[in-house]
Amino acid sequence: GQDSARAIVEDLGPAARATLRAQAATAPPNLAATARSLLRAIPAVPTARLHLRVLGPLELRRDGVVVTAPELRRERVRQLLGYLLVHDRPTRTAITSELWPDLDDAAAGKNLRVTLTSLQNVLEPDRGELDPPYFLRSAGPVLHLVTDGALEIDVLQFERALDEAARLERQGAPSAALSAYLQAADLWRGDFLADVTGASWLEWERDRLRSRFVSSAVRAGNLLLARGDTTTARTLAERALRADDCSEDAHQLLVSVHLADGDLVDAHRTLRRCLQMLRELGVPPQPRTRALAQRLAPAR
């Protein structure tokens, strides 16, 4: 019953469950009761591995099989999952104010409880009624989505790859950074939770991640262009423009690729689109855009 002992068991987490089960079955009554109490408080590591894809339309796989649970089609369940990904350890009040802003506290709280139950059922459909949840935990008013090895999330992998690329760039190793950029590009299927509606927090996160993808794709494309790999560089430029057709840097890359391939027709066409876009935005061309225009001028 000592607090320090309980803290040690909690720090051990799932690794302590085997011993607790043995104590619950064979120990004297007081110790067995404590072991059972701790078993209800310490979650077991799920046997199935989850892979959550949120770059593009939401998709959840369990051991490689797409989850088709009806709860996952509910908009509020999808919004709650997105909110927990964007916000680290939010309070219940913060969640209800975003997802149910028009309801009073009691009604919003009830809706949150129902939605939480649905999300728990999606994440751990085989969890026992008395077993504590592993992936989605609560500590008083705070909710926490556990994103460890049992739950792979593409957006976290995407950001880790770009952070690694940035670290390598700072170390003066752009060639090593290229593989990290390409890893991130492979993970990008489209906007964050593209098939989920939401408020400003969702749009802000989409804008932030889209900006990271576009800038990293352009950087990788320029590195590939310097190596002479115009095919992959062109693909990255086109993907960047599909994500943000107002990216002047992506237009510059595509013009440069066409020039490297000797395709003057497409180089002129891409440059015209870029200049038209800049005129519509009321933005002057960057020096590199002007340099590309001057380079193309004699070939007109």
N, C-alpha and C positions, 0 to 999 in steps of 0.2 A: 503493500500500500504506500510505499514511499514515493514521493513525487519524482525524485531523481531517478529511481528505477524505471518508473513509467516513461520518463523522457528518453531513457536509453532504448527501451523497447520500441518507442515510436521512431527513434532515429534509425533503428535497424529496419523498420518498415516491413515490406513483404517477406524479407528473409527470416523474420522471427516467427512466421506463421506455423511452421512445422513443429517447433518446440512448444508453441502455445497450444496447438491441437493435442499434443501428447499430454501436457499439463492439464488441459481441460478434461481429458478422459481418465487420468490416473492419479492426479494429485489430490491431497486432502481438500475437503469442501471449500474452505475459504480461498485457497490458491486456485482451485479449479474454477470457481466463480469469477475470480479476477482474470484468469486466462480467457474465459468465454467473453468477458466484457471487452478485452483487448482484441479478440478476434473480430468482434463487431466493429471495432474502431480502425483496424489496420486492413486495408484492402489487399486482396490477392492479385498477383500479376496475371492478367488475362492470358489464356493459352493461345488465342488467335491474335494475329498481327493485323492492325488496321493501317490502311493507306488512304489518306484524305487528300483529294485534289481540289483546290479552290482557285487555281489560276485558269480561268475559263469557267465553264459550267461546273457546278458542284458535283463531285463523284466520290463515293466512299466504297472502298474495297476491303473485304475481310478475307485474309489469306488468299488474295488474288481474285476473289469473286465479287462482282459488283453487288452492293447492298441495295435491295429493292423494297425495303421496309416502307409501308405506307406513311409512317410518321415522318420520314425524311422528305416527303413531298409537301409537307405542310410549311407554308411560308414562314410562320413564326419560328418553327424549329430551325429552319435554315438561317433566319436572321439571328437567332440566339447563338448559333454555332459561329457565325461570322463575327458577332460582337465579342465573343469570348476569345477569338483569334486576334482581334485587333487590340483589345484592351486587356492588359495584364491584371488579373485578380480584381475585377470590378465588383462593386457592391450591388446587392439586389436592387437598391433604390436607384442607382445609376442605370441599371438595365431596364427597369420598368419605366423610368422617365423617357428613355429613348424608344423602346418598343411599344409602349402603351401610353403615350403622352396625354391622351384625351380621357383616360380613366382615372377614377379616384384611387387612393392608395390600396384600399381593400380589394377592389376589382382587379387592379393591375397585379397585385401580389398573388391573387388566385390564378390569374392567367399565367404568371411566371411559373408557379408550382406545377401546373398542368404541362406547360411546355418543357420544363426541366425533366419531368417524368418521361415525356415522349423522347427527348434527346437521350436520356439515360438508356431507354429501351433500345434505341438505335445503336448506341455505342457498345452496350453490354447486354445483349438480349438473353444470355444464359445466366446472368448474375442471380444468385439466390435472394429471396426477399429480405433476409436479415443481413446479407453481406454488404459491406460499405462499397460504394462505387470507386473504381480505380481511376478512370479518365477524368471525370467531372466531379470535383470535390467541393465541399463547402466548409468554411470555418466562420461560424457566426454569420454575419451579413455578407461575407466575401465568398465569391465563387472562383474556382481555379480549374482551368483546363490543363491537365498534365500532358505535356508533349515530349515524352521520352521515347526510348527505342521501340516501345510497343505500339506507338502511334506515329507514323511517318506523315509529314504534311509538306506538300510540295512548295508552298510559299515560304516556309522556314528554310527548306533546302535551297531555294532560289536566293534568298537573302544571304544565307551563309556563303554561297558560292560567290556572290558579288562582293561581300565583305572580304573574302579571301583574295579576290582579284584586286581590290583596292589596296590591300596590304602588300601584295606582290608588286604592284605599280609603285608604291612608295619606296620599296626596296630597290627599285630600278630594274625589275625583272618582267618587262611586258610580255616576253615570250611565254613565261610560266603563267602569267595572268590570263593569257589567251584561253588556255584550257578551262579555267574557271568561268570565264565569260561564256564559252560555248556550252558548258554544263548548265549555266543559268538559262541560256537561250533554249536549250532542249526542254526545260521545264515549263517554259511559257506557252500556254495554250490560248491565252486571251486575258481579258480584264478579270480582276479579282471578283469572284462570285458573280460571274457575268449574268447568271439567270436568277439572281436574287434582287428584290427591290429593297430599298432602305433609305435612310435619312442622310444627313450631311456626313456623318462619320464614315459611311460606306463609300460615298463619292470621294471623300478626301483620301481614303486608303487606295481606292482605284487609281486616282491621279498620281499618288506617290509611287506606287508600284509600276504603273505604266511609264512614268518618267525614268525610273531606274532601268526598266527593260530597254527603252529606246536609246538612252545614252550608252548603255553597255553594249547593245547590239551594234551601234555605230562605231564605238571604240574597237570592238572585235573585228568589224568589217574593215576598218582602216588598217588594223594590224595584218589581216589576211591579204588585203590589197598590196601592202608592202612586200608580202611574200610571193605575190604573183597569183594567189588563189582568187581569181575574180569570180568564179562560180559561187563559192560560198559567201563571198563578200556581197555579191548581188542579192543572194537570198536573204541575208541579214538586213540589207538596206530596204528591200521590199517589205519584209516583216515589220521593220521599224516604222515604215510609212503607213502600213495598214493599222498599226497601233496608234500612230499620231501623224496624220497627213500634213500637219503644220510644222513638222520638225525640219528646220532648215539644214541641220547637220546631216540628217538622213538623205535629203535631196542632194546635198553636196557629195556624199559618199556614192550615191547611185550615178551621178554625172561622172564622177571619177572612174567608176567601174566601166561605164560605157566607153569613156576615152581610152582606158587601158585595153579594152577589147577592140578598139578601132571602130566602134559603132557610133559614128557622128550623128546619125539621124536620131537615135534614141537619146544621145547626150543632149542635143538641142531640145528635144521634146521635154525631157526631164527638167532642163534649165528653165524653159518657158513656164512649166507648171510651178516651179519654185518661185520665179519672179512674180507670177500672177498671184500666188498665195501671199507673198510679202506685200504686194500692192493692196490687196484686200484687207490685210491686217494693219496697213499703214506703218510698216516696219521697214527700215532701210536694209539693204543686203549686207551681210557680213563680208569682211575682206576676202575670205576664201571664195565666196560666191562671186564676187566681182572679178577675182582672179580667174575663176573658171570661165566666166563670160568673156573675158579678154582672150583667154586661150582659144575659145571657140570662134571668136570673131573672124580671124583670117580664113576660116574654113567655110564661111557662109557663101 
